[in-house]
């Protein structure tokens, strides 16, 4: 009897995440053949759903697997707040060393304890930067009064308000329209998402602030996962490992390609060397200290080592 595995996403075919899921499906088929049927819906938003619906659909069992930004679960899983401490990460390699080891295992255990999910892998959502339709952002003072789109995270909204923005949550599905019609003046995202959603066509200023390094959780409905035959579970984990290696490589390569695309299109790119990261970090230091105090000290120490 074949095991059906339903995977949902929210990004276009060219995206790093979608390409990685395609690799996952191919690898799974190589290993188990007809023992498992892998069904992938790359963009649930095309059928009228919100991107954030992926989480509830996976928790309920309507989907078996999805990927989503860790920040959306931070309210339920305090350990995920590690990824929402701004201006902490400068090296992808150090992040993966930690998350592929003991720290990642501890966080995954907390996710399993507090939610319906099993963390299968940590994927790279790129360094988050700022875009604006008004002008280049180099320092905290440049943020003042700009209406900024954020994800649905109270922590993110507090941080960006601390920088001087007027933050508001808009689902990914509505983001391109909100950018195009001027509903928002600025937004925060990885470079690949700026290109995927054509944000740079309206927001002609991209500032390489690198304030967050986004972590995408590859999630399974834990009950469904545990019900699958052992050979299918083993093959899935092997396929996840292959897809994760590819996803992280693609994410790193994508940053350079996006910069080339911006420059070719005449977008003003403010390099990291012109960003007052120290001043920005100082502007939100009190908020970061409050948020860090809610996280297990042992996890915080492991993350910051």
C-alpha positions as CSV (number, residue, x, y, z in Angstrom):
1,X,0.0,0.0,0.0
2,X,1.4,3.4,-1.0
3,X,1.8,6.2,1.5
4,X,0.6,9.6,0.3
5,X,2.6,12.6,1.5
6,X,1.0,16.0,0.9
7,X,3.4,19.0,0.9
8,X,2.3,22.7,0.6
9,X,4.2,25.8,-0.1
10,X,3.6,29.4,-1.1
11,X,6.4,30.5,-3.4
12,X,6.9,30.5,-7.3
13,X,8.8,27.8,-9.2
14,X,12.0,29.9,-9.4
15,X,12.2,30.3,-5.6
16,X,14.9,28.6,-3.6
17,X,12.3,26.8,-1.4
18,X,10.2,25.4,-4.3
19,X,13.3,24.2,-6.0
20,X,14.4,22.4,-2.8
21,X,11.0,20.8,-2.4
22,X,11.2,19.5,-6.0
23,X,14.6,17.9,-5.1
24,X,13.1,16.4,-2.0
25,X,10.3,14.8,-4.0
26,X,12.8,13.4,-6.6
27,X,15.1,12.0,-4.0
28,X,12.2,10.3,-2.2
29,X,11.0,8.7,-5.4
30,X,14.4,7.4,-6.1
31,X,14.5,5.7,-2.7
32,X,11.0,4.2,-2.3
33,X,9.5,4.3,-5.8
34,X,5.8,3.5,-5.6
35,X,5.9,3.0,-1.9
36,X,5.1,6.7,-1.5
37,X,3.3,9.3,-3.5
38,X,4.6,12.8,-3.1
39,X,2.0,15.5,-3.8
40,X,3.3,19.0,-3.9
41,X,1.2,22.2,-4.2
42,X,3.9,24.9,-4.6
43,X,1.6,28.0,-4.2
44,X,-1.5,27.5,-2.0
45,X,-2.2,31.2,-2.4
46,X,-3.2,30.5,-6.0
47,X,-6.3,28.7,-4.7
48,X,-7.3,31.7,-2.5
49,X,-5.6,30.7,0.8
50,X,-3.2,32.9,2.8
51,X,0.4,31.8,3.0
52,X,0.1,31.5,6.8
53,X,-2.7,28.9,6.3
54,X,0.1,26.4,5.7
55,X,0.7,26.1,9.4
56,X,-2.9,25.3,10.4
57,X,-3.3,23.0,7.4
58,X,-0.3,21.0,8.5
59,X,-1.2,21.0,12.2
60,X,-4.7,19.7,11.3
61,X,-3.4,17.0,9.0
62,X,-4.9,18.5,5.8
63,X,-1.2,18.7,4.7
64,X,1.6,16.4,5.9
65,X,4.5,18.8,5.3
66,X,5.2,22.4,4.8
67,X,7.9,25.0,5.2
68,X,7.4,28.3,7.0
69,X,9.3,31.1,8.8
70,X,10.2,30.1,12.4
71,X,9.1,33.5,13.6
72,X,5.5,32.7,13.1
73,X,5.7,30.0,15.8
74,X,7.9,31.9,18.3
75,X,4.9,32.9,20.4
76,X,4.2,29.2,21.0
77,X,7.8,28.1,21.1
78,X,10.0,30.5,23.1
79,X,13.2,28.9,21.9
80,X,12.4,30.1,18.3
81,X,12.8,33.6,19.7
82,X,16.6,33.1,19.2
83,X,16.1,33.8,15.5
84,X,14.3,37.1,16.2
85,X,17.2,38.7,18.0
86,X,18.3,41.3,15.4
87,X,21.9,42.0,14.4
88,X,23.2,38.8,15.9
89,X,24.1,36.7,12.8
90,X,26.9,37.4,10.4
91,X,27.8,33.9,9.2
92,X,25.6,31.3,7.7
93,X,28.2,28.6,8.4
94,X,28.0,29.3,12.1
95,X,24.3,29.1,12.1
96,X,24.2,25.7,10.4
97,X,26.9,24.3,12.7
98,X,24.7,25.1,15.7
99,X,21.4,24.1,14.2
100,X,22.6,20.8,12.7
101,X,24.0,19.9,16.2
102,X,22.8,19.9,19.8
103,X,21.1,23.3,19.7
104,X,19.0,22.4,16.7
105,X,17.9,19.1,18.4
106,X,16.9,21.0,21.6
107,X,14.8,23.5,19.7
108,X,13.2,20.7,17.7
109,X,12.2,19.0,20.9
110,X,10.6,22.1,22.2
111,X,8.6,22.5,19.0
112,X,7.4,18.9,19.3
113,X,6.5,19.5,22.9
114,X,4.4,22.6,22.3
115,X,2.9,22.0,18.9
116,X,1.6,19.4,16.5
117,X,4.8,19.5,14.4
118,X,8.0,17.6,13.9
119,X,11.0,19.7,12.7
120,X,12.6,17.8,9.8
121,X,15.2,20.5,9.0
122,X,16.2,24.1,9.2
123,X,16.3,25.9,5.9
124,X,17.9,29.2,4.9
125,X,15.5,32.1,4.4
126,X,18.3,34.5,3.7
127,X,19.5,37.6,5.5
128,X,16.7,40.1,5.9
129,X,17.3,43.5,4.5
130,X,15.2,46.7,4.1
131,X,13.6,48.1,1.0
132,X,11.9,51.5,0.6
133,X,10.1,53.5,-2.0
134,X,11.0,56.8,-0.3
135,X,14.8,56.7,-0.1
136,X,17.9,54.8,1.0
137,X,18.0,53.6,4.6
138,X,21.5,53.9,6.2
139,X,20.7,54.7,9.8
140,X,17.8,54.5,12.3
141,X,16.8,58.1,11.6
142,X,16.0,57.2,8.0
143,X,13.3,54.8,9.2
144,X,11.3,57.4,11.0
145,X,7.7,57.5,9.9
146,X,7.9,55.0,7.1
147,X,5.0,52.5,7.0
148,X,6.8,49.1,7.1
149,X,5.3,45.7,6.3
150,X,6.3,42.9,8.7
151,X,5.3,39.3,9.2
152,X,2.8,38.4,11.8
153,X,5.2,38.7,14.8
154,X,4.7,41.0,17.8
155,X,8.4,40.8,18.4
156,X,9.2,42.0,14.9
157,X,6.7,44.8,15.2
158,X,8.2,46.0,18.5
159,X,11.8,45.9,17.0
160,X,10.8,47.9,13.9
161,X,8.8,50.4,15.9
162,X,12.0,50.9,18.0
163,X,13.8,51.8,14.8
164,X,11.3,54.4,14.0
165,X,9.0,52.6,11.5
166,X,5.3,52.4,11.6
167,X,5.0,48.6,11.4
168,X,2.0,46.6,10.2
169,X,1.4,43.0,9.4
170,X,0.4,42.0,5.8
171,X,0.3,38.4,4.6
172,X,2.7,37.4,1.9
173,X,-0.3,36.9,-0.5
174,X,-1.2,40.7,-0.2
175,X,2.4,41.9,-0.1
176,X,3.0,42.6,-3.8
177,X,-0.2,44.7,-4.1
178,X,0.6,46.6,-0.9
179,X,4.0,47.5,-2.3
180,X,2.7,48.5,-5.7
181,X,-0.1,50.7,-4.5
182,X,1.9,52.5,-1.9
183,X,0.0,51.0,1.1
184,X,3.5,50.5,2.6
185,X,6.6,52.6,2.2
186,X,9.1,50.0,3.2
187,X,9.4,46.3,4.0
188,X,11.8,43.7,5.4
189,X,12.7,40.5,3.5
190,X,15.4,38.3,2.0
191,X,16.7,39.4,-1.3
192,X,15.3,36.4,-3.1
193,X,11.8,37.3,-1.9
194,X,12.3,40.9,-3.1
195,X,12.9,39.5,-6.5
196,X,10.3,36.7,-6.4
197,X,7.5,39.2,-5.5
198,X,8.9,42.0,-7.8
199,X,9.2,44.4,-4.8
200,X,12.1,46.2,-6.4
201,X,10.0,47.4,-9.3
202,X,8.4,49.8,-6.8
203,X,10.8,50.0,-4.0
204,X,13.9,51.3,-5.8
205,X,16.1,51.4,-2.7
206,X,17.5,48.2,-1.1
207,X,19.6,48.6,2.0
208,X,21.8,45.6,3.0
209,X,21.1,45.9,6.7
210,X,21.2,42.1,7.4
211,X,19.2,42.7,10.6
212,X,17.9,39.1,10.7
213,X,19.0,35.8,9.3
214,X,15.8,34.1,8.5
215,X,15.2,30.5,9.4
216,X,12.6,28.4,7.7
217,X,11.4,25.3,9.5
218,X,10.7,22.2,7.4
219,X,7.7,20.8,9.3
220,X,5.8,17.6,9.4
221,X,2.5,16.8,11.0
222,X,4.0,14.6,13.8
223,X,1.0,12.2,14.1
224,X,1.1,11.6,10.3
225,X,4.8,11.2,10.2
226,X,4.7,8.6,13.1
227,X,2.0,6.6,11.2
228,X,4.1,6.1,8.1
229,X,6.0,2.8,7.6
230,X,9.6,2.9,8.8
231,X,11.1,2.6,5.3
232,X,9.1,5.6,4.2
233,X,10.2,7.7,7.2
234,X,13.8,6.7,6.7
235,X,13.7,7.5,3.0
236,X,12.0,10.9,3.7
237,X,14.8,11.8,6.2
238,X,17.4,10.9,3.6
239,X,15.6,13.0,1.0
240,X,15.3,15.9,3.4
241,X,19.0,15.8,4.0
242,X,19.8,16.0,0.3
243,X,17.2,18.8,-0.2
244,X,18.5,20.8,2.8
245,X,22.1,20.7,1.5
246,X,20.8,22.0,-1.9
247,X,18.5,24.6,-0.4
248,X,21.2,26.2,1.7
249,X,23.6,26.3,-1.3
250,X,20.9,27.8,-3.5
251,X,20.0,30.4,-0.9
252,X,23.7,31.6,-0.7
253,X,24.0,31.7,-4.4
254,X,20.7,33.5,-4.8
255,X,21.9,36.6,-2.9
256,X,24.6,37.4,-5.5
257,X,22.2,36.8,-8.3
258,X,19.7,39.2,-6.8
259,X,22.2,41.9,-6.4
260,X,23.1,41.6,-10.1
261,X,19.4,41.8,-10.9
262,X,19.0,45.0,-8.9
263,X,22.0,46.7,-10.4
264,X,20.8,45.7,-13.9
265,X,17.4,47.3,-13.2
266,X,18.8,50.5,-11.8
267,X,17.9,49.9,-8.2
268,X,19.9,51.8,-5.6
269,X,21.7,49.2,-3.4
270,X,23.1,50.5,-0.2
271,X,26.0,48.2,0.8
272,X,26.6,46.9,4.3
273,X,29.6,49.1,4.7
274,X,27.4,52.2,4.5
275,X,24.9,50.9,7.1
276,X,25.1,52.2,10.7
277,X,24.4,48.8,12.2
278,X,25.9,49.8,15.5
279,X,23.5,52.7,15.7
280,X,20.5,50.6,14.7
281,X,21.4,47.9,17.2
282,X,21.7,50.5,19.9
283,X,18.2,51.9,19.1
284,X,16.6,48.5,19.8
285,X,19.0,47.2,22.5
286,X,16.4,47.5,25.3
287,X,13.9,45.6,23.3
288,X,16.4,42.8,22.5
289,X,17.3,42.6,26.1
290,X,13.7,42.1,27.1
291,X,13.1,39.5,24.4
292,X,16.3,37.6,25.3
293,X,15.2,37.4,28.9
294,X,12.2,35.2,27.8
295,X,14.5,32.5,26.3
296,X,16.1,29.6,28.1
297,X,19.5,31.0,29.2
298,X,21.3,27.8,28.2
299,X,19.9,28.0,24.6
300,X,20.7,31.7,24.5
301,X,24.3,31.0,25.5
302,X,24.6,28.2,22.9
303,X,23.3,30.5,20.2
304,X,25.5,33.4,21.0
305,X,28.8,31.5,21.6
